[in-house]
Amino acid sequence: MMGVVMNANTAVSGEFSRFFHFLMQEMKPRGPWLTPFNVISIPVIFTGVVIIVIRFIYGLGAVTNLSQDFPWGFWLGFDVITGVALAAGAYVITFVVYVMKVEKYHSIVRITVLNGLLAYIFYAGALVFDIGRPWQAYNPYIGNKFGFSSVMFLICWHFFLYMVAAFIEFSPVVAEWAGWEKARKFLKSITLATVILGITLSILHQSGLGALFLMAKPKIHPLWWSEFIPVLFLVSSVYAGLAMIIFESTISHRVFRHLIPHDPKHSFDDILFGLAKGAAIVMFVYYFFKALLFIHGKQWSMVNDAWGYWFLVEVIGFVLIPGFMFAFGYRNRSLNIIKIASVMALLGIVLNRLNVSVISFKWYAEVHYFPSWQEIVVTLMIIFTEIWILRWVVTRMPVFKPAH
Amino acid sequence: MDRRGFLKTTLVAGSAALAGGDLCAQETRDPEEFVGILVDTTRCIGCRACEVACGETHDLFVPDVLNDGALEENRSTSDKQWMVVNKFETEAGEVFVKRQCMHCYQAACASACPTEAMEKTKNGPVTWHGNRCIGCRYCMASCPFDMPKFEYGEWNPKIQKCTLCFERLEAGQKPACVAACPTDALMFGTRVKNLEIARHRIYNHPDDYVHHIYGEHEVGGTGYIYLSAVPFEQLGFRTDLGTRPYPEYTKEFLYSVPMVLFGVPAFLLGLNALIGGPQPGQEKTFELEAGDDGGGDER
């Protein structure tokens, strides 16, 4: 009996020390240090850390322009609300590949899920800097009181559960990297279940982020407030995710070219064209819904002022036009047009989320909120740190290798 | 799918239901039980004794009412002052208005709070529990009157707002501001009784009041109710808030949560089973090709 336990112990500790050495080896940097990205990102990350330290000593007011009139600013409106919308690609593409069993997009699943997972960890995680008492952040989970009637409660839970689901979806890659074959097989076997869980959670919290603003009805400009904000957020998250995959994979195919094997059956261009077609259709549906709400709400009279023009810039300039560009690029096999369209569609998402959460919030106020430079530096810090981690994972784990 | 796979799938998908307790169970309360305060703005002389009493009682900022000239500017409550009195030039001359948390019948802040740190207590006051609050400020974004205030200058910030002197009520006393009022502009009592008094005054002096009790129906009814000689827009009140209780704006969304939590997994599992065939990546050919290309630099 004792011997068996001893043997098991030795095996575990042996595996542990092997993995530890392996991890230390993997921690070492690869490639040159003084790249333009490193030169820019390292000072920004350090400045951001200093700002965060100041924020935790002197309070949110010391580094942000938040006020009693504007409780939510750039950290919530951009990092969380916008960041999560841009991470929607993971649930869309896992739906297509694992539920619909479309082999064509299989080669981009791993990188997309990794992007989604990191986006949630960093952008939803940015809430830790924004909330006033983060050391009590466990309260919605294991506290003595649960706000069942709160949309924020739902979002707290779903962010957490979705991160777990996305991690399980990605975990076979980690297991493969670490050489844990048994764990990999098990984790692979529960992929479909976690994918379905992830899709369900995504539907709820993508729309839930919109539902956060339902009670702010008297404070949000009527062109942006509607009882259908949750549906609008959900529908737009679908094309936000698709546009992000096009944008992001175009860049990673340039930067990580040496890591990406050639898939003879489905060329990268074919995948991009497919994504563009999907994005175009979803954008037209979204635009139609926006138009319906506009007409039904009899909002013609609101168009003829600065807010109205701004609304048209968002809806026509950054939804309808990129939608047509996607469709045009798909028909004419023009990758360049598709890439430009994806950037415009992403800008449109940023505009829409910021318009709802920050820009048109208290549009009647005499002094309006504008983010401080510290808020912007911290946001850049979060983005750069995420890219560092992404780069580390991609250059070490089999992210671009087609899955077994 | 084999039985084991099915069980695993069901187990994981079912655990989604753990997060599905998000039903919006709005308690039905008897409004007669509620206490509140009737503010008769025609009686207020702008002495600001209530401001002083509030500051002293709750250990907040105590204004120097004789010398600070604060009536000349339009102030809002802050993290240092739970209530303020403002002066308005109206068609009926100078009118003074006390503003603070309205203690809504169905409070937006309380339903917004993810940890029930903001709580609508059984007898009326809306209070805040520091040991539950995570500082997300959703209460501030949701409150139609913008009353919860946040301590931006503190490392351990609190939400500050009127508590209707919750502790004094438990000790059988009136709220500090009511006790300090020299002209009975403030009347403490159950909401039902306050409404009766307010209607009585309008009925007896129909020319002295506008025939509207602010807070009777606004946002579903509030604990504080107001009487005025001039339309409430002239006193800085928002009259476009509607009569629907604010928690109802998110109710439909929260009710749809269980539907999505169970409907979507059922739909997706069914869809997946209908499509049939192997899961992607389980075809042998693909694996062999991968071995040719990806071998070099994976470790």
Interface residues (C-beta under 8 A of the other chain):
Chain A: F56 I57 Y58 G59 L60 G61 A62 T64 L66 S67 Q68 D69 P71 W72 F95 V97 Y98 V99 M100 K101 V102 E103 H106 L127 D130 I131 G132 R133 P134 Q136 A137 N139 P140 G143 N144 K145 F146 G147 F148 S149 S150 V151 M152 F153 L154 C156 W157 H158 L161 W177 S189 I190 T191 L192 A193 T194 I196 L197 I199 T200 L201 I203 L204 S207 G208 A211 L212 F213 L214 M215 A216 K217 P218 K219 E227 P230 H258 L259 P261 H262 D263 P264 P398 F400 K401 P402 A403 H404
Chain B: G5 K8 T9 T10 L11 V12 A13 S15 A16 A19 G21 D22 L23 C24 A25 Q26 S76 S78 D79 A108 S111 A112 C113 P114 T115 E116 A117 H129 N131 R132 C133 I134 G135 C136 R137 Y138 M140 A141 S142 P144 D146 K149 F150 E151 Y152 G153 E154 W155 N156 P157 R238 D240 L241 G242 Y246 P247 Y249 T250 E252 F253 L254 V257 V260 L261 V264 P265 L268 L269 L271 N272 I275 G277 P278 Q279 P280 G281 E283 F286 E287 E289 A290 D293 G294 D297 E298 R299
